[in-house]
Amino acid sequence: MPTLSMFLGILIKMNWKDAGQHNQPHFHAFYGEYEASFSLDGEILAGEFPKKQAAFVRAWALIHEEELAANWRLALDGEETFRIDPLR
């Protein structure tokens, strides 16, 4: 699962190899032992994530929602995703 971005100890990844097998566009966030799936607008779909870090992920997703959607489309076409700037 390629890394799209890293910030504040959070890794953001999108599994481009099996994107066509999932219904809702999403990405995965990792922080320590926590992992969660997020919608492209930053809402938690599955998993657990600390509230503070989830708020950072949501803010990042809202800023980069168009880039996340473009990456999702690339993933659906079986193409590699591109990196997205971290939260600053």
Residue pairs with C-beta under 8 A, 6 or more apart in sequence:
1 13
1 14
1 15
1 16
1 28
2 13
2 14
2 16
2 80
2 81
3 11
3 12
3 13
3 83
4 12
4 13
4 14
4 27
4 68
4 71
4 81
4 82
4 83
4 84
5 11
5 12
5 60
5 64
5 83
5 84
5 85
5 86
5 87
6 12
6 86
7 56
7 60
7 86
7 87
7 88
8 53
8 56
8 87
9 31
9 32
9 53
10 29
10 30
10 31
10 53
10 56
10 57
11 29
11 30
11 31
12 27
12 28
12 29
12 57
12 60
12 84
13 27
13 28
13 29
13 30
14 27
14 28
14 68
14 71
14 72
14 75
14 81
15 28
15 75
16 71
16 74
16 75
16 78
16 79
16 80
16 81
17 75
17 78
19 25
19 72
19 75
19 76
20 75
20 76
20 78
24 39
24 45
25 39
25 40
25 68
25 69
25 72
26 37
26 38
26 39
26 40
26 45
27 37
27 38
27 40
27 61
27 68
27 71
28 35
28 36
28 37
28 38
29 35
29 36
29 38
29 49
29 53
29 54
29 57
31 49
31 50
31 53
34 47
34 48
34 49
34 50
34 53
35 47
35 48
35 49
36 44
36 45
36 46
36 47
36 48
36 49
36 54
37 44
37 45
37 46
37 47
38 44
38 45
38 57
38 58
38 61
39 45
39 61
40 61
40 65
40 68
40 69
40 72
41 58
41 61
41 62
41 65
42 57
42 58
42 59
42 60
42 61
42 62
43 58
44 54
49 57
56 87
59 87
60 86
60 87
61 68
63 87
64 84
64 85
67 82
67 84
68 84
70 82
71 81
71 82
71 84
74 80
74 81
74 82
75 81
